[in-house]
Amino acid sequence: MDLLRRAIRPSTLYFGDCLEVMREWDRGQVDLIYLDPPFKSKANYNILFGDKTNGKSGQFMAFEDTWQWDDAAVKRVENLKRATGNPASKVIIGMETILGPSGMLAYLSYMAERLYECRRVLKSTGSIYLHCDPTASHYLKLLMDALFIRAGQKNFRNEIVWRMGWVSGFKTLKRGWIRNHDTILYYVKTPSAIKRFNKEYIPYRPGYRRRDGSKPTGKGIPIEDTWNCHTEDVLDSIMIKSFSREKTGYPTQKPLALLRRIIKASSNPGDLILDPFCGCGTAVVAAQELDRRWAGIDISPFAVETVMKGRLRKFGIPVQTRGIPVDLEGASMLAKSDPFRFETWAVIQVPGLYPNSRQRGDGGIDGRGTLLHETEDGKNTVVVQVKAGKVTKSQFRDFLHVLDREKAAAGVFMTLKRDQATAPMRREARSQGSFRMAGSPTDFPRVQFWSIEDWFQGERRRNTLPVLPAMSDPITGKVMQETLWESEPALAGLSQLTDRLVNGN
């Protein structure tokens, strides 16, 4: 039994800002941290959902990697400048002198806060690998030096160059070098961690001889730190191919082979691995494969609920989630603290629906879905709007206009609580009539209300979900659920969506 007052729970996916999550933990619990944070690449990264539908590809914004000098950045920098006990404080002061008020300084102050917490939760024998790209790696190294190097200790171990292949955002440029590598900064908390490093060797090729013609006597060719740059030192997978069974659709997904190498080198079976920017969960999957304990954090409910839990389901282990609402009170707290993430979370509770890629200027649409078959009048789109607070009749009528504008077959108006949809609104919803699928005798409501309160009180069972015909899987385009008028089960659960997301079945 773990006697730590604020212990990290192994086999747990934490939803939230990793800064706030790690601040709740006691120090010195983690053996290895791998983090692949945003790079300050000035890009928004989307997860793509399957094939094009009605001429448009379904997308959900995985994360925003654009940084601006705003009020939050000003506050972070000022706090760090006053934090004289934080070794990163002087670096931020220096960077302010060099960079001035800028997006880069906003990004570095964001990372400084989180890297400090990473160091705090590491054991004295722990290691950390920071995955970054040339956009900000040189600045991040200064932060890492300030946080991890003490009294001349050799805690900076390597700058690893990982050649990721010839695919690059710059490949279409007529001038300039192609960016085809990432940088991984490898540090230890204290020199004692070096003793735990497990060197990996590549077996000698048959017939290999030394320069003098003698046979080799060692274990093999040691893996160098310029990964993928030499024939003897190529990982099983340089990058995620479009046809790979690993592919999840997550935009910055890294191959399992890369994480397996890192985890095998700097940890042992039973050690605790942490990924504070978990994304699609490659690090925790690799840790589970290699018999390590693990914990992952991500700020996206879609990543935690759908992508990561789906990839881990194949192991048949109980995966806990913390921070994701498990009751109405938790959902209410999420709605108040982060309305956009509440919208995303609410939409993905219904199999077949996926969040809108835009959360501002979304045209009154928070989610969409595609019916497996067309209705009698040739429609196949379902649109969703989510309201956590007070709902007015005019807002509901605006949603009805959205249905007409989108030529949607059906609409789902989601609310936090059941009574937010008033009796007059429900009467107006019923007045919108019903629709039928081609060749089916069953009528479906064109407009319906669905509340998170009903969802939890019904113990998240099939009969408390919106009543919809068979939906197309937003990941693969295949059947999401059996038609409701057939005797077979009407809905495959969210677990089946995530299984298909990973395995492409």
C-alpha positions as CSV (number, residue, x, y, z in Angstrom):
1,M,0.0,0.0,0.0
2,D,1.3,3.4,-1.0
3,L,1.6,5.5,2.2
4,L,2.3,8.8,0.4
5,R,-0.3,11.4,1.3
6,R,-0.8,12.5,-2.3
7,A,0.3,9.5,-4.3
8,I,0.2,9.2,-8.0
9,R,-2.3,6.5,-9.0
10,P,-0.8,4.0,-11.5
11,S,-2.8,3.0,-14.5
12,T,-4.6,6.3,-14.4
13,L,-5.3,8.9,-17.1
14,Y,-5.6,12.4,-15.6
15,F,-7.7,15.0,-17.4
16,G,-6.6,18.6,-16.9
17,D,-3.6,21.0,-17.1
18,C,-0.5,19.0,-16.1
19,L,0.6,21.9,-14.0
20,E,-2.4,21.7,-11.7
21,V,-2.4,17.9,-11.6
22,M,1.3,17.6,-10.7
23,R,1.0,20.3,-8.0
24,E,-1.4,17.9,-6.2
25,W,1.3,15.2,-6.0
26,D,4.0,14.6,-3.4
27,R,7.5,15.0,-4.6
28,G,9.9,12.2,-5.6
29,Q,7.5,9.5,-7.0
30,V,8.4,9.1,-10.7
31,D,11.2,7.1,-12.2
32,L,11.0,8.4,-15.7
33,I,9.3,11.3,-17.4
34,Y,8.8,11.6,-21.2
35,L,7.1,14.7,-22.4
36,D,6.2,15.8,-25.9
37,P,4.7,19.2,-25.3
38,P,3.6,21.8,-27.8
39,F,6.6,23.2,-29.8
40,K,5.6,26.8,-30.4
41,S,5.1,25.7,-34.1
42,K,2.4,28.3,-34.7
43,A,0.0,25.6,-35.9
44,N,-3.3,24.2,-34.8
45,Y,-3.4,20.4,-34.9
46,N,-6.5,18.5,-35.8
47,I,-7.5,14.9,-35.5
48,L,-9.0,13.8,-38.8
49,F,-12.0,11.5,-38.8
50,G,-12.1,9.0,-41.6
51,D,-13.1,9.9,-45.2
52,K,-14.8,13.0,-46.5
53,T,-18.4,13.3,-45.8
54,N,-20.6,15.7,-47.8
55,G,-17.4,17.1,-49.3
56,K,-15.9,17.9,-45.9
57,S,-13.5,16.0,-43.7
58,G,-14.6,15.6,-40.1
59,Q,-12.0,17.2,-37.7
60,F,-11.6,17.9,-34.1
61,M,-8.9,20.3,-32.9
62,A,-6.5,18.2,-30.8
63,F,-4.5,21.1,-29.4
64,E,-3.5,24.7,-30.3
65,D,0.2,25.3,-30.7
66,T,0.1,29.0,-31.2
67,W,1.2,31.3,-28.4
68,Q,0.4,34.9,-27.8
69,W,1.6,37.6,-25.5
70,D,-1.6,38.1,-23.5
71,D,-2.7,38.9,-20.0
72,A,-2.1,35.3,-18.9
73,A,1.5,35.4,-20.3
74,V,2.2,38.7,-18.5
75,K,1.0,37.2,-15.2
76,R,3.1,34.0,-15.7
77,V,6.3,36.0,-16.4
78,E,5.8,38.4,-13.5
79,N,5.2,35.5,-11.2
80,L,8.3,33.7,-12.3
81,K,10.5,36.8,-12.0
82,R,9.4,37.0,-8.4
83,A,9.9,33.3,-7.7
84,T,13.5,33.6,-6.6
85,G,13.4,30.0,-5.3
86,N,12.7,28.7,-8.8
87,P,15.9,28.1,-10.7
88,A,14.1,29.0,-13.9
89,S,13.4,32.5,-12.7
90,K,16.7,33.9,-13.9
91,V,16.3,32.3,-17.3
92,I,12.9,33.9,-17.8
93,I,14.4,37.3,-16.8
94,G,17.2,36.8,-19.3
95,M,14.7,35.7,-22.0
96,E,12.6,38.7,-21.4
97,T,15.6,40.9,-22.1
98,I,16.4,39.0,-25.3
99,L,12.9,38.3,-26.7
100,G,10.8,41.0,-25.2
101,P,7.1,40.6,-24.9
102,S,6.4,37.9,-27.5
103,G,4.7,34.6,-28.2
104,M,8.0,32.8,-27.6
105,L,8.3,34.3,-24.1
106,A,4.7,33.3,-23.4
107,Y,5.6,29.7,-24.4
108,L,8.8,29.5,-22.4
109,S,7.0,30.8,-19.2
110,Y,4.3,28.2,-19.7
111,M,7.0,25.5,-20.0
112,A,9.1,26.8,-17.1
113,E,6.2,26.3,-14.7
114,R,5.6,22.7,-15.9
115,L,9.2,21.7,-16.1
116,Y,9.7,22.8,-12.5
117,E,6.9,20.5,-11.4
118,C,8.4,17.6,-13.5
119,R,11.6,18.0,-11.6
120,R,9.8,18.0,-8.3
121,V,7.9,14.8,-8.8
122,L,11.0,12.9,-10.1
123,K,12.9,10.6,-7.8
124,S,16.6,11.3,-7.2
125,T,17.3,8.4,-9.4
126,G,14.9,9.6,-12.1
127,S,15.4,10.6,-15.7
128,I,13.5,13.0,-18.0
129,Y,13.3,13.1,-21.8
130,L,12.0,16.4,-23.3
131,H,10.9,15.9,-26.9
132,C,11.0,19.2,-28.9
133,D,11.9,20.6,-32.3
134,P,14.3,23.2,-33.5
135,T,11.8,26.0,-33.1
136,A,12.3,26.3,-29.4
137,S,14.8,23.5,-28.4
138,H,17.7,25.9,-27.7
139,Y,15.5,28.0,-25.4
140,L,14.1,24.9,-23.6
141,K,17.7,23.6,-23.0
142,L,18.4,26.8,-21.0
143,L,15.4,26.1,-18.9
144,M,16.4,22.5,-18.4
145,D,20.0,23.4,-17.5
146,A,18.7,25.8,-14.9
147,L,16.4,23.3,-13.4
148,F,18.5,20.1,-13.5
149,I,22.1,21.1,-13.2
150,R,23.4,21.6,-9.7
151,A,26.9,22.4,-8.5
152,G,28.6,21.2,-11.7
153,Q,26.8,17.8,-11.7
154,K,26.6,16.1,-15.1
155,N,22.9,15.9,-15.1
156,F,22.6,16.9,-18.8
157,R,23.3,13.6,-20.5
158,N,22.6,13.9,-24.2
159,E,21.0,15.9,-26.9
160,I,19.5,13.1,-29.0
161,V,18.8,13.8,-32.7
162,W,15.9,11.7,-33.9
163,R,15.6,11.6,-37.6
164,M,11.8,11.4,-38.2
165,G,11.9,10.9,-42.0
166,W,11.6,13.0,-45.0
167,V,8.1,14.2,-44.4
168,S,8.1,17.8,-43.3
169,G,5.9,20.9,-43.3
170,F,8.8,22.5,-45.3
171,K,9.1,19.9,-48.0
172,T,7.2,22.0,-50.5
173,L,9.5,25.0,-50.1
174,K,11.7,25.7,-53.2
175,R,14.5,27.1,-51.0
176,G,15.9,26.1,-47.7
177,W,16.8,22.8,-45.9
178,I,14.1,20.3,-45.2
179,R,13.4,19.9,-41.4
180,N,13.6,16.2,-40.9
181,H,14.5,15.7,-37.3
182,D,13.4,16.4,-33.7
183,T,15.5,17.0,-30.7
184,I,15.2,15.0,-27.4
185,L,16.9,16.5,-24.4
186,Y,17.9,13.8,-21.9
187,Y,18.6,14.8,-18.3
188,V,18.8,13.0,-14.9
189,K,17.9,14.5,-11.6
190,T,21.1,13.4,-9.9
191,P,24.2,11.5,-11.2
192,S,23.0,8.4,-9.3
193,A,20.4,7.9,-12.1
194,I,23.2,7.2,-14.6
195,K,23.9,3.8,-12.9
196,R,20.3,2.7,-13.8
197,F,20.8,3.3,-17.6
198,N,20.4,0.2,-19.7
199,K,22.6,0.4,-22.7
200,E,21.2,-1.1,-25.9
201,Y,23.3,-2.9,-28.5
202,I,22.6,-3.9,-32.0
203,P,23.9,-7.5,-32.7
204,Y,26.8,-7.6,-35.2
205,R,25.9,-8.6,-38.7
206,P,26.9,-12.1,-39.8
207,G,30.5,-12.0,-41.0
208,Y,31.3,-8.6,-39.3
209,R,35.0,-7.9,-38.8
210,R,36.9,-5.2,-37.1
211,R,39.2,-3.0,-39.2
212,D,42.1,-5.2,-38.4
213,G,40.2,-8.2,-39.6
214,S,39.6,-9.7,-36.1
215,K,36.2,-10.9,-34.9
216,P,34.4,-8.6,-32.5
217,T,34.2,-9.7,-28.8
218,G,31.7,-7.2,-27.4
219,K,27.9,-7.2,-27.1
220,G,27.3,-5.5,-30.4
221,I,27.2,-2.0,-31.9
222,P,26.0,0.5,-29.2
223,I,23.0,2.6,-30.2
224,E,24.2,6.1,-30.9
225,D,22.4,9.3,-30.0
226,T,21.8,10.2,-33.7
227,W,18.8,7.9,-33.9
228,N,17.8,6.6,-37.3
229,C,20.8,8.3,-38.9
230,H,22.9,5.1,-39.5
231,T,22.0,1.7,-41.0
232,E,22.9,0.0,-37.8
233,D,20.9,2.4,-35.7
234,V,17.4,2.5,-37.3
235,L,14.3,2.2,-35.2
236,D,11.6,-0.2,-36.2
237,S,9.5,2.8,-37.4
238,I,10.8,6.2,-38.2
239,M,7.3,7.8,-38.5
240,I,3.7,6.7,-38.4
241,K,2.8,5.6,-41.9
242,S,-0.7,6.3,-43.2
243,F,-1.4,2.5,-43.4
244,S,0.1,1.7,-40.0
245,R,-2.0,-0.1,-37.4
246,E,-0.5,2.2,-34.9
247,K,-2.1,5.3,-36.5
248,T,-4.8,6.9,-34.4
249,G,-5.3,10.1,-36.4
250,Y,-3.6,12.2,-33.6
251,P,-1.5,14.8,-35.4
252,T,1.8,14.6,-33.5
253,Q,1.7,10.8,-32.8
254,K,5.2,9.2,-32.2
255,P,6.0,5.6,-33.0
256,L,5.9,3.0,-30.3
257,A,9.4,1.9,-31.2
258,L,10.8,5.3,-30.1
259,L,9.1,5.2,-26.7
260,R,10.1,1.6,-26.2
261,R,13.7,2.5,-26.6
262,I,13.5,5.4,-24.2
263,I,11.6,3.4,-21.5
264,K,13.9,0.4,-21.8
265,A,17.0,2.5,-21.5
266,S,16.0,4.6,-18.5
267,S,13.7,2.4,-16.4
268,N,13.3,-1.1,-15.1
269,P,10.1,-3.3,-14.8
270,G,7.9,-2.0,-12.1
271,D,9.1,1.6,-12.4
272,L,6.6,4.5,-12.6
273,I,6.5,6.3,-16.0
274,L,4.8,9.7,-16.4
275,D,3.8,11.5,-19.6
276,P,2.4,15.0,-18.7
277,F,1.3,15.8,-22.3
278,C,-0.1,12.4,-23.0
279,G,-2.0,13.1,-26.3
280,C,-2.7,9.8,-28.0
281,G,-1.0,7.8,-25.2
282,T,2.0,6.2,-27.0
283,A,4.2,6.5,-23.9
284,V,1.8,4.8,-21.6
285,V,1.1,2.1,-24.1
286,A,4.8,1.4,-24.4
287,A,5.1,1.5,-20.6
288,Q,2.3,-1.1,-20.2
289,E,3.9,-3.3,-22.8
290,L,7.2,-3.2,-21.0
291,D,5.7,-4.1,-17.6
292,R,6.1,-0.6,-16.1
293,R,3.6,1.3,-14.0
294,W,2.4,4.5,-15.7
295,A,0.3,7.7,-15.4
296,G,-0.7,10.1,-18.2
297,I,-2.1,13.6,-18.2
298,D,-3.8,15.5,-21.0
299,I,-5.9,18.6,-21.2
300,S,-8.1,17.3,-23.9
301,P,-11.1,15.2,-22.8
302,F,-11.2,13.7,-26.3
303,A,-7.6,12.4,-25.9
304,V,-8.3,10.9,-22.4
305,E,-11.7,9.4,-23.0
306,T,-11.4,8.3,-26.6
307,V,-7.9,7.9,-27.9
308,M,-5.8,6.9,-24.9
309,K,-8.4,4.6,-23.2
310,G,-9.1,3.0,-26.6
311,R,-5.4,2.1,-27.1
312,L,-5.1,0.7,-23.6
313,R,-8.3,-1.4,-23.7
314,K,-6.5,-4.2,-25.5
315,F,-4.4,-5.0,-22.4
316,G,-7.6,-5.9,-20.4
317,I,-6.5,-3.8,-17.4
318,P,-8.7,-1.5,-15.5
319,V,-7.8,2.1,-16.6
320,Q,-8.9,4.8,-14.2
321,T,-9.6,8.4,-15.2
322,R,-9.5,11.3,-12.9
323,G,-10.7,14.8,-13.8
324,I,-13.2,13.5,-16.4
325,P,-16.7,13.9,-15.0
326,V,-18.1,10.8,-13.4
327,D,-21.2,12.4,-12.0
328,L,-23.4,15.5,-12.5
329,E,-21.5,17.5,-10.0
330,G,-18.2,16.9,-11.8
331,A,-19.8,17.8,-15.1
332,S,-21.1,21.0,-13.6
333,M,-17.6,21.9,-12.4
334,L,-16.1,21.2,-15.8
335,A,-18.8,23.4,-17.5
336,K,-18.0,26.3,-15.2
337,S,-14.2,26.0,-15.3
338,D,-13.9,25.3,-19.0
339,P,-17.1,25.5,-21.1
340,F,-15.4,24.5,-24.4
341,R,-14.0,21.3,-23.0
342,F,-17.4,20.6,-21.4
343,E,-18.9,20.8,-24.9
344,T,-16.3,18.4,-26.3
345,W,-16.8,16.0,-23.5
346,A,-20.6,16.1,-23.7
347,V,-20.6,15.5,-27.5
348,I,-18.3,12.4,-27.4
349,Q,-20.5,10.7,-24.9
350,V,-22.8,9.8,-27.7
351,P,-21.3,7.2,-30.1
352,G,-21.2,8.4,-33.6
353,L,-21.0,12.1,-32.8
354,Y,-17.7,14.1,-32.8
355,P,-16.9,17.6,-31.7
356,N,-16.8,20.6,-34.0
357,S,-13.3,21.7,-35.0
358,R,-14.1,25.3,-34.2
359,Q,-15.3,26.5,-30.8
360,R,-15.6,30.1,-31.7
361,G,-17.6,31.2,-34.7
362,D,-18.9,27.7,-35.0
363,G,-22.2,28.7,-36.6
364,G,-24.3,27.3,-33.7
365,I,-22.9,23.8,-34.1
366,D,-20.9,22.0,-31.3
367,G,-20.9,18.6,-32.9
368,R,-21.9,16.5,-35.9
369,G,-22.6,13.0,-36.9
370,T,-23.4,11.1,-40.1
371,L,-26.2,8.6,-40.4
372,L,-25.2,5.3,-41.9
373,H,-28.0,5.5,-44.5
374,E,-29.9,8.4,-45.9
375,T,-33.4,9.4,-44.8
376,E,-36.4,9.1,-47.2
377,D,-35.7,12.7,-48.3
378,G,-32.0,12.1,-48.9
379,K,-30.5,13.6,-45.7
380,N,-27.8,12.0,-43.5
381,T,-26.4,14.7,-41.2
382,V,-27.0,15.1,-37.4
383,V,-26.0,18.4,-35.8
384,V,-25.6,19.1,-32.1
385,Q,-25.6,22.1,-29.8
386,V,-24.5,22.0,-26.2
387,K,-25.7,24.4,-23.5
388,A,-24.4,24.2,-19.9
389,G,-26.1,27.3,-18.5
390,K,-29.5,28.9,-18.8
391,V,-31.3,28.2,-22.0
392,T,-33.7,30.7,-23.6
393,K,-36.4,29.9,-26.1
394,S,-34.8,32.2,-28.7
395,Q,-31.5,30.1,-28.4
396,F,-33.5,27.0,-29.1
397,R,-35.2,28.6,-32.1
398,D,-31.8,29.7,-33.4
399,F,-30.8,26.0,-33.3
400,L,-33.9,25.1,-35.3
401,H,-32.7,27.6,-38.0
402,V,-29.3,25.9,-37.9
403,L,-30.9,22.6,-38.7
404,D,-32.7,24.1,-41.7
405,R,-29.5,25.9,-42.9
406,E,-27.5,22.7,-42.7
407,K,-30.2,20.6,-44.3
408,A,-29.8,18.2,-41.4
409,A,-31.8,15.1,-40.9
410,A,-31.8,15.4,-37.1
411,G,-30.7,17.7,-34.3
412,V,-29.8,17.0,-30.7
413,F,-29.9,19.9,-28.2
414,M,-27.8,18.9,-25.2
415,T,-28.2,20.5,-21.8
416,L,-26.5,20.0,-18.5
417,K,-29.7,19.5,-16.5
418,R,-33.0,18.1,-17.6
419,D,-35.1,21.2,-16.5
420,Q,-33.1,23.5,-18.7
421,A,-35.3,22.4,-21.6
422,T,-38.7,23.9,-20.7
423,A,-42.1,22.5,-21.5
424,P,-42.7,25.2,-24.3
425,M,-39.3,24.2,-25.9
426,R,-40.2,20.5,-25.8
427,R,-43.6,21.3,-27.4
428,E,-41.8,23.2,-30.2
429,A,-39.3,20.3,-30.6
430,R,-42.2,17.9,-31.1
431,S,-43.8,20.3,-33.6
432,Q,-40.7,19.7,-35.9
433,G,-42.1,16.3,-36.6
434,S,-40.1,13.1,-37.4
435,F,-38.2,11.4,-40.2
436,R,-37.8,7.9,-41.5
437,M,-34.9,6.0,-42.9
438,A,-35.3,4.7,-46.5
439,G,-37.0,1.3,-46.3
440,S,-37.8,1.5,-42.6
441,P,-41.2,1.8,-40.9
442,T,-39.7,3.5,-37.8
443,D,-40.1,7.2,-37.0
444,F,-37.4,9.2,-35.4
445,P,-37.8,12.6,-33.8
446,R,-36.2,15.3,-36.0
447,V,-35.3,17.3,-32.9
448,Q,-34.7,16.0,-29.4
449,F,-33.3,17.1,-26.1
450,W,-30.7,15.2,-24.2
451,S,-29.3,16.1,-20.8
452,I,-26.1,15.0,-18.9
453,E,-28.3,14.7,-15.8
454,D,-30.4,11.9,-17.5
455,W,-27.2,10.3,-18.7
456,F,-25.8,9.9,-15.2
457,Q,-29.1,9.1,-13.5
458,G,-29.5,6.3,-16.1
459,E,-26.1,5.0,-15.2
460,R,-24.9,5.8,-18.7
461,R,-26.9,3.1,-20.3
462,R,-28.1,2.7,-23.9
463,N,-31.6,3.7,-23.2
464,T,-30.6,7.1,-21.8
465,L,-28.8,8.1,-25.0
466,P,-30.5,10.1,-27.8
467,V,-32.7,8.1,-30.0
468,L,-30.9,8.0,-33.4
469,P,-30.7,5.6,-36.3
470,A,-27.5,3.7,-37.2
471,M,-24.5,6.1,-37.3
472,S,-21.3,6.0,-39.3
473,D,-18.2,5.7,-37.2
474,P,-16.5,9.1,-37.4
475,I,-13.1,7.5,-37.5
476,T,-13.6,4.8,-40.1
477,G,-16.9,5.6,-41.7
478,K,-18.1,2.0,-40.9
479,V,-21.3,1.1,-39.1
480,M,-21.3,2.6,-35.6
481,Q,-24.4,0.9,-34.2
482,E,-27.1,-1.5,-35.3
483,T,-30.3,0.2,-36.5
484,L,-32.7,0.8,-33.6
485,W,-35.6,-1.0,-35.2
486,E,-33.7,-4.3,-35.4
487,S,-33.7,-6.8,-32.6
488,E,-29.9,-6.7,-32.2
489,P,-28.2,-4.3,-29.8
490,A,-28.7,-0.7,-30.9
491,L,-25.5,0.9,-29.8
492,A,-21.9,-0.2,-29.6
493,G,-20.3,1.7,-26.8
494,L,-17.6,4.3,-26.7
495,S,-15.2,1.5,-26.1
496,Q,-15.9,0.1,-29.6
497,L,-15.3,3.5,-31.1
498,T,-11.9,3.7,-29.5
499,D,-11.0,0.1,-30.5
500,R,-11.8,0.9,-34.1
501,L,-9.9,4.2,-33.8
502,V,-6.7,2.2,-33.0
503,N,-7.1,-1.0,-34.9
504,G,-9.0,0.2,-38.0
505,N,-11.4,-2.8,-37.8
